[in-house]
Amino acid sequence: MKKLIVTVAPTSNFHGKDANPALPFSPEEVADSVFGCWNEGASIAHIHGRDKNGLPTNDTAFFQETDRLIRGKGCDIILQHSMAPANPYLLGQKEGDIDDGIRTTYTDPPPEMASIEVAPSNIIVDGTVYNMLWDRLWAERTAKYLLEKGIKPEVELYNNSDVDDLEYLIERGVLAKPYYVSFVMGMHRVNNQASRYSPKHMMHLVDILPSDTIFSVLGIGNTEFEATTLSILLGGNVRVGFEDNIFIEKGKLAESNGQSVAKIVRIARELGREIASPSETRQMLGIPPLKI
């Protein structure tokens, strides 16, 4: 079986230090966390931004500084910027559409990877609906932009119809082989476009993927380690970290993102999967070698 790509998502746009005091906010905290995860076996870091008050932000300066600090540690982990918009609920916004997050890729140098959505999404918080402006034409324009910039997209898929949208982008010629996707399992409680996790459903999603597609899986909350373990068994890849789950086991908060990475690495090795280094992951995904 191919080596396992481990992604870590150290922070998010939703919860904060009140949920887990170890959740990193500042560029320094995120860089330290990513460095620790790299030492445990992570080869991709999926990064969200936070401002000085800990609120979500898509300010390019946050990503620029965080990337600089990570590279300054001699860390060759693949940097993937999230293009999800900053959570408007935490920012005090109560109505209206929200930005598409594309400016997180405006750093110099640009990130090696960026996450991209392929369909509109609605996040419901405290009775208010926030509309994510990810229609099919936006996805096509954005994928073309990433292709021209040499940024490898990770296409996030939430349900069956998202696979149809993935195929549309392939037909339009805006994605380069191999296609890299991430199944987001268990986000249905806040996102009415998302699917709940079940082994049968996840295996069905894997079965309908287009050829030349490499997949990864993340599970929200208590589905994290079950969903990622199934992905390992199916030959897929994994994502863990505080964005997805702040616990290391039932009722016990994780002490660090590195602890979550170490747990999934241990599970993978016990199941016979070795771990891909960042350089091996670049080769697998068709990303050029890093020049530090």
SULFEN-V426442 format. One record per residue. N is the residue number from 1. RES is the residue in one small letter. PSI is psi in degrees with one decimal (* if undefined). D_FIRST is the distance of its C-alpha to the first C-alpha in whole Angstrom. Layout:
# SULFEN-V426442
n->{N/N}
res->{RES/RES}
psi->{PSI/PSI}
d_first->{D_FIRST/D_FIRST}
This chain:
# SULFEN-V426442
n->{1/2/3/4/5/6/7/8/9/10/11/12/13/14/15/16/17/18/19/20/21/22/23/24/25/26/27/28/29/30/31/32/33/34/35/36/37/38/39/40/41/42/43/44/45/46/47/48/49/50/51/52/53/54/55/56/57/58/59/60/61/62/63/64/65/66/67/68/69/70/71/72/73/74/75/76/77/78/79/80/81/82/83/84/85/86/87/88/89/90/91/92/93/94/95/96/97/98/99/100/101/102/103/104/105/106/107/108/109/110/111/112/113/114/115/116/117/118/119/120/121/122/123/124/125/126/127/128/129/130/131/132/133/134/135/136/137/138/139/140/141/142/143/144/145/146/147/148/149/150/151/152/153/154/155/156/157/158/159/160/161/162/163/164/165/166/167/168/169/170/171/172/173/174/175/176/177/178/179/180/181/182/183/184/185/186/187/188/189/190/191/192/193/194/195/196/197/198/199/200/201/202/203/204/205/206/207/208/209/210/211/212/213/214/215/216/217/218/219/220/221/222/223/224/225/226/227/228/229/230/231/232/233/234/235/236/237/238/239/240/241/242/243/244/245/246/247/248/249/250/251/252/253/254/255/256/257/258/259/260/261/262/263/264/265/266/267/268/269/270/271/272/273/274/275/276/277/278/279/280/281/282/283/284/285/286/287/288/289/290/291/292}
res->{m/k/k/l/i/v/t/v/a/p/t/s/n/f/h/g/k/d/a/n/p/a/l/p/f/s/p/e/e/v/a/d/s/v/f/g/c/w/n/e/g/a/s/i/a/h/i/h/g/r/d/k/n/g/l/p/t/n/d/t/a/f/f/q/e/t/d/r/l/i/r/g/k/g/c/d/i/i/l/q/h/s/m/a/p/a/n/p/y/l/l/g/q/k/e/g/d/i/d/d/g/i/r/t/t/y/t/d/p/p/p/e/m/a/s/i/e/v/a/p/s/n/i/i/v/d/g/t/v/y/n/m/l/w/d/r/l/w/a/e/r/t/a/k/y/l/l/e/k/g/i/k/p/e/v/e/l/y/n/n/s/d/v/d/d/l/e/y/l/i/e/r/g/v/l/a/k/p/y/y/v/s/f/v/m/g/m/h/r/v/n/n/q/a/s/r/y/s/p/k/h/m/m/h/l/v/d/i/l/p/s/d/t/i/f/s/v/l/g/i/g/n/t/e/f/e/a/t/t/l/s/i/l/l/g/g/n/v/r/v/g/f/e/d/n/i/f/i/e/k/g/k/l/a/e/s/n/g/q/s/v/a/k/i/v/r/i/a/r/e/l/g/r/e/i/a/s/p/s/e/t/r/q/m/l/g/i/p/p/l/k/i}
psi->{146.1/155.9/154.6/128.7/122.7/119.4/142.8/136.6/92.0/-22.6/-168.2/-173.4/1.1/-73.6/167.8/-159.6/-17.3/-26.3/-41.9/112.7/-19.2/-4.2/125.3/141.2/-59.8/161.0/-38.7/-44.1/-42.7/-43.1/-43.3/-41.5/-45.1/-41.0/-43.3/-38.8/-37.5/-42.7/-24.7/-10.0/-1.1/139.6/-9.7/137.4/118.4/112.5/130.5/160.0/150.0/145.2/-172.6/-21.4/4.6/5.8/150.0/143.5/150.3/19.4/124.0/-32.1/-36.2/-47.2/-37.5/-47.9/-40.7/-45.6/-42.5/-44.1/-39.7/-47.8/-30.4/-18.2/4.2/22.4/123.4/20.3/147.6/127.4/119.1/117.2/132.1/137.6/13.7/140.7/152.1/137.0/112.0/-25.3/-44.5/-24.6/-2.9/0.1/133.4/-11.0/165.1/169.0/163.5/160.9/163.4/-2.9/5.0/-23.8/-9.4/-13.3/5.2/15.1/163.9/108.4/161.0/161.6/155.4/-28.3/160.4/143.5/144.3/139.8/159.9/-1.0/155.3/149.9/145.4/121.6/127.3/115.7/122.2/40.1/1.1/137.0/127.4/125.6/119.8/122.3/65.8/65.7/171.7/-38.5/-36.6/-44.6/-40.2/-45.9/-42.7/-41.6/-38.6/-41.8/-46.3/-40.2/-43.7/-30.6/-8.0/26.4/122.0/121.7/142.4/113.2/118.3/127.4/129.5/-18.4/-179.4/-42.8/-24.5/-29.9/-35.8/-40.3/-35.4/-45.9/-34.7/-44.9/-37.7/-45.1/-32.8/-7.1/25.4/4.7/137.6/142.7/149.4/145.6/137.1/122.7/158.0/122.3/122.3/107.8/132.8/18.6/11.7/-17.5/-25.3/-14.9/110.7/4.3/-9.6/159.3/148.1/160.6/135.1/147.7/-43.6/-43.4/-43.1/-41.6/-34.4/-43.9/-42.2/-40.1/-30.8/7.0/146.2/158.2/161.1/25.5/130.2/131.7/153.3/164.1/139.7/147.9/131.4/136.8/-136.7/0.2/-5.7/-58.0/-25.7/-47.4/-42.0/-34.0/-40.6/-39.0/-42.0/-45.2/-30.7/0.1/10.2/-168.0/-179.8/156.2/136.3/173.9/170.8/-22.6/-35.5/-33.6/125.2/0.1/148.5/-24.8/172.4/121.1/1.9/115.3/141.2/142.2/-22.5/162.9/-35.2/-33.0/-38.8/-40.7/-45.7/-37.0/-47.0/-31.2/-42.0/-44.0/-45.5/-45.7/-35.6/-24.0/6.1/13.7/124.4/165.1/132.3/134.3/166.9/-41.9/-38.1/-37.4/-40.3/-43.6/-41.9/-35.3/-2.2/29.9/134.0/152.4/146.8/138.6/106.4/*}
d_first->{0/4/7/9/12/15/18/21/24/27/30/31/34/35/36/37/38/40/37/35/37/34/33/34/36/38/36/36/35/32/31/31/29/26/27/26/23/22/23/21/17/18/18/20/23/24/28/31/35/38/41/44/44/41/41/38/39/37/40/38/40/38/34/36/37/34/32/34/34/30/31/34/32/30/26/24/22/22/25/25/28/29/31/32/36/37/38/42/43/42/44/47/47/48/48/47/44/41/40/37/35/35/37/34/33/36/36/36/34/32/29/25/24/26/26/27/29/29/32/35/35/37/37/40/41/44/46/45/43/41/40/37/38/35/36/34/36/36/32/33/35/33/30/32/33/30/29/32/32/28/27/23/24/22/23/24/24/26/26/26/29/27/24/27/29/25/26/29/28/26/29/31/29/29/25/23/20/17/19/17/19/19/20/23/23/27/29/31/34/35/34/35/32/29/28/28/24/23/20/22/23/19/17/20/20/16/18/20/19/20/17/16/16/13/14/15/17/20/22/26/28/27/24/22/20/20/18/16/14/14/12/10/9/10/7/10/11/15/18/21/24/28/28/26/27/30/29/27/27/30/33/32/32/29/31/29/26/24/25/23/20/20/20/17/15/16/15/11/12/13/11/8/7/9/11/12/15/18/18/14/14/17/16/13/16/19/21/23/23/25/29/30}
